[in-house]
């Protein structure tokens, strides 16, 4: 059963690479990177509304929504930063460089978040294997970016 999560993780990586190219082409077609990001998020927003309606998941009350700390809503801001940065960056440095640098940043942050339990993540200490993995990832990024 755990393997299905590994497969899903790989598929998100494939989707991420595909999204970078699709959004870059949308930018080219619209000749406007901000409108491309708005279009990307707009389609995502409408898709999620449809999924919510189809699945019948419960909707939180307004009181529940108001009780959530402000910083827990910044995921959308971070998503907008990511998508917009990809749209600006991928035509200049290519998909492989962009994504390898992005994944290296994700891995560095994730190891720190796991090690210290930031953002509610369960503690997973940064042992030698994890540090070696980060170092090897950085070496891989250098090789990809060096081109």
Kinemage of the C-alpha trace (Angstrom):
@kinemage 1
@onewidth
@group {chain A} dominant
@subgroup {mainchain}
@vectorlist {calphas} color= white
{ca unk a 1} P 0.000 0.000 0.000
{ca unk a 2} L 2.902 2.357 0.717
{ca unk a 3} L 4.004 2.004 -2.910
{ca unk a 4} L 0.888 3.793 -4.140
{ca unk a 5} L 2.121 6.891 -2.295
{ca unk a 6} L 5.542 6.542 -3.891
{ca unk a 7} L 3.851 6.287 -7.293
{ca unk a 8} L 1.718 9.349 -6.557
{ca unk a 9} L 4.841 11.267 -5.540
{ca unk a 10} L 6.525 10.383 -8.842
{ca unk a 11} L 3.392 11.406 -10.724
{ca unk a 12} L 3.396 14.804 -8.999
{ca unk a 13} L 6.938 15.293 -10.259
{ca unk a 14} L 5.842 14.441 -13.792
{ca unk a 15} L 2.883 16.804 -13.407
{ca unk a 16} L 5.215 19.531 -12.115
{ca unk a 17} L 7.482 19.256 -15.158
{ca unk a 18} L 4.488 19.179 -17.486
{ca unk a 19} L 2.892 22.161 -15.731
{ca unk a 20} L 6.073 24.181 -16.210
{ca unk a 21} L 5.947 23.657 -19.956
{ca unk a 22} L 2.200 24.168 -20.263
{ca unk a 23} L 2.283 27.408 -18.254
{ca unk a 24} L 5.278 28.654 -20.225
{ca unk a 25} L 3.364 28.063 -23.454
{ca unk a 26} L 0.316 29.831 -22.001
{ca unk a 27} L 2.569 32.791 -21.214
{ca unk a 28} L 3.824 32.751 -24.789
{ca unk a 29} L 0.271 32.575 -26.159
{ca unk a 30} L -1.006 35.380 -23.934
{ca unk a 31} L 2.227 37.381 -24.091
{ca unk a 32} L 1.672 38.153 -20.410
{ca unk a 33} L 3.199 36.099 -17.576
{ca unk a 34} L 0.839 37.395 -14.886
{ca unk a 35} L -2.247 36.605 -16.981
{ca unk a 36} L -0.808 33.137 -17.602
{ca unk a 37} L -0.501 32.597 -13.836
{ca unk a 38} L -4.045 33.914 -13.323
{ca unk a 39} L -5.307 31.547 -16.012
{ca unk a 40} L -3.483 28.602 -14.463
{ca unk a 41} L -4.841 29.326 -10.999
{ca unk a 42} L -8.305 30.096 -12.364
{ca unk a 43} L -8.569 26.686 -14.024
{ca unk a 44} L -7.204 25.043 -10.869
{ca unk a 45} L -9.743 26.935 -8.733
{ca unk a 46} L -12.662 25.892 -10.934
{ca unk a 47} L -11.428 22.300 -10.977
{ca unk a 48} L -11.267 22.184 -7.190
{ca unk a 49} L -14.771 23.633 -6.869
{ca unk a 50} L -15.997 20.882 -9.194
{ca unk a 51} L -14.201 18.185 -7.198
{ca unk a 52} L -15.646 19.594 -3.960
{ca unk a 53} L -19.159 19.508 -5.388
{ca unk a 54} L -18.748 16.015 -6.848
{ca unk a 55} L -17.264 14.448 -3.717
{ca unk a 56} L -19.691 16.044 -1.295
{ca unk a 57} L -16.976 16.739 1.256
{ca unk a 58} L -18.196 18.830 4.154
{ca unk a 59} L -17.579 22.573 4.069
{ca unk a 60} L -16.194 24.175 7.236
{ca unk a 61} L -18.254 26.757 9.032
{ca unk a 62} L -17.393 30.445 8.851
{ca unk a 63} L -16.462 30.280 12.540
{ca unk a 64} L -13.975 27.505 11.808
{ca unk a 65} L -12.479 29.458 8.915
{ca unk a 66} L -12.102 32.575 11.082
{ca unk a 67} L -10.365 30.621 13.840
{ca unk a 68} L -7.476 29.525 11.602
{ca unk a 69} L -4.193 31.425 12.066
{ca unk a 70} L -3.405 33.883 9.268
{ca unk a 71} L -0.155 32.184 8.248
{ca unk a 72} L -1.968 28.934 7.478
{ca unk a 73} L -3.566 30.718 4.506
{ca unk a 74} L -0.243 31.622 2.889
{ca unk a 75} L -0.062 28.400 0.854
{ca unk a 76} L -1.924 30.131 -1.970
{ca unk a 77} L 0.556 33.005 -1.859
{ca unk a 78} L 3.440 30.531 -2.021
{ca unk a 79} L 1.737 28.712 -4.889
{ca unk a 80} L 1.308 31.991 -6.786
{ca unk a 81} L 4.980 32.783 -6.204
{ca unk a 82} L 6.003 29.344 -7.456
{ca unk a 83} L 3.833 29.307 -10.589
{ca unk a 84} L 4.681 32.887 -11.548
{ca unk a 85} L 8.399 32.302 -10.976
{ca unk a 86} L 8.282 29.176 -13.135
{ca unk a 87} L 6.539 31.088 -15.925
{ca unk a 88} L 9.239 33.791 -15.843
{ca unk a 89} L 12.182 31.431 -15.380
{ca unk a 90} L 11.654 28.302 -17.489
{ca unk a 91} L 12.051 30.042 -20.879
{ca unk a 92} L 15.394 31.469 -19.741
{ca unk a 93} L 17.079 28.538 -18.004
{ca unk a 94} L 15.071 25.529 -19.250
{ca unk a 95} L 12.896 23.000 -17.487
{ca unk a 96} L 15.711 20.747 -16.240
{ca unk a 97} L 17.672 23.566 -14.596
{ca unk a 98} L 14.568 25.169 -13.122
{ca unk a 99} L 13.178 21.957 -11.700
{ca unk a 100} L 16.472 20.579 -10.409
{ca unk a 101} L 17.133 23.847 -8.563
{ca unk a 102} L 13.549 23.913 -7.305
{ca unk a 103} L 13.681 20.315 -6.109
{ca unk a 104} L 17.013 20.938 -4.370
{ca unk a 105} L 15.416 23.880 -2.549
{ca unk a 106} L 12.434 21.722 -1.649
{ca unk a 107} L 14.684 18.989 -0.303
{ca unk a 108} L 16.787 21.377 1.785
{ca unk a 109} L 13.676 22.946 3.306
{ca unk a 110} L 12.010 19.568 3.839
{ca unk a 111} L 14.985 18.108 5.690
{ca unk a 112} L 15.024 21.143 7.990
{ca unk a 113} L 11.247 21.044 8.527
{ca unk a 114} L 11.396 17.316 9.299
{ca unk a 115} L 14.401 17.689 11.597
{ca unk a 116} L 12.865 20.459 13.700
{ca unk a 117} L 9.195 19.562 13.261
{ca unk a 118} L 8.401 22.945 11.689
{ca unk a 119} L 4.913 23.554 10.300
{ca unk a 120} L 3.549 20.563 12.178
{ca unk a 121} L 5.649 17.942 10.402
{ca unk a 122} L 6.478 14.864 12.494
{ca unk a 123} L 10.079 14.756 13.662
{ca unk a 124} L 12.461 12.903 11.372
{ca unk a 125} L 16.037 13.703 12.397
{ca unk a 126} L 18.524 14.789 9.729
{ca unk a 127} L 20.796 11.760 10.007
{ca unk a 128} L 23.852 11.008 7.910
{ca unk a 129} L 21.848 9.344 5.136
{ca unk a 130} L 19.603 12.360 4.719
{ca unk a 131} L 22.538 14.763 4.729
{ca unk a 132} L 24.304 12.570 2.147
{ca unk a 133} L 21.137 12.606 0.041
{ca unk a 134} L 21.045 16.414 0.144
{ca unk a 135} L 24.734 16.625 -0.800
{ca unk a 136} L 24.224 14.196 -3.709
{ca unk a 137} L 21.181 16.193 -4.824
{ca unk a 138} L 23.256 19.379 -4.857
{ca unk a 139} L 25.970 17.615 -6.867
{ca unk a 140} L 23.295 16.457 -9.305
{ca unk a 141} L 21.906 19.970 -9.611
{ca unk a 142} L 25.360 21.357 -10.375
{ca unk a 143} L 25.752 18.764 -13.137
{ca unk a 144} L 22.321 19.539 -14.615
{ca unk a 145} L 22.721 23.322 -14.450
{ca unk a 146} L 26.302 23.219 -15.755
{ca unk a 147} L 24.808 21.920 -19.009
